[in-house]
Amino acid sequence: ETGVTQSPTHLIKTRGQQVTLRCSSQSGHNTVSWYQQALGQGPQFIFQYYREEENGRGNFPPRFSGLQFPNYSSELNVNALELDDSALYLCASSHDQTPASFYEQYFGPGTRLTVT
Amino acid sequence: SQKIEQNSEALNIQEGKTATLTCNYTNYSPAYLQWYRQDPGRGPVFLLLIRENEKEKRKERLKVTFDTTLKQSLFHITASQPADSATYLCALPLSGGYNKLIFGAGTRLAVHP
């Protein structure tokens, strides 16, 4: 186990609705990244937070937003859901205590979002 | 734009044999490359990182090579076991962004007894 948890495990929403997904990282992991993984594809980078500030964003529209909290938890919010948003959403955390540790990301089990 | 290609065909091998998976990339010169394992319904698990100045890296039964001229990495599992059956993902840092990764689609490995 990586020590990274995500909730909920599964979620079904209707097109146009809003959703909040949650991630809890290991203590001390000050970097969290969110990825979207469509069926049969590799994870696609959404954005990253470092010490509660956004630290880079992938090719996703502004309706994808996030937050990182001081207690090493984070949220991914998606507004105006579209059918193509159906995917597995993964969070990954890491820490910068050593150069080697910065590059090793610990992924959570993911939240499976279905938009109907 | 950056692109990663992994063999989309599943790789089926017999237990005890060596599995070799390929990762090719284009339009890019990454500082490092990573390999992850992903089981169905689970998040990826970090396996190995190899830097651009390293030709080869080993960890137990795993070996990774990194050829920056060919823009290719090979991932080997020696003495494979049925428990090694999973999807293996290759990942590179996004241009200008450490720890922000671009992943290949993965190759599914099935090891048969």
Interface residues (C-beta under 8 A of the other chain):
Chain A: T2 V4 T31 S33 Y35 G40 Q41 G42 P43 Q44 F45 Q48 G56 G58 L90 A92 S94 F102 Y103 E104 Q105 Y106 F107 G108 P109 G110
Chain B: I4 Y32 Q34 Y36 G41 R42 G43 P44 V45 F46 L49 L89 A91 L94 G97 Y98 N99 K100 L101 I102 F103 G104 A105 G106
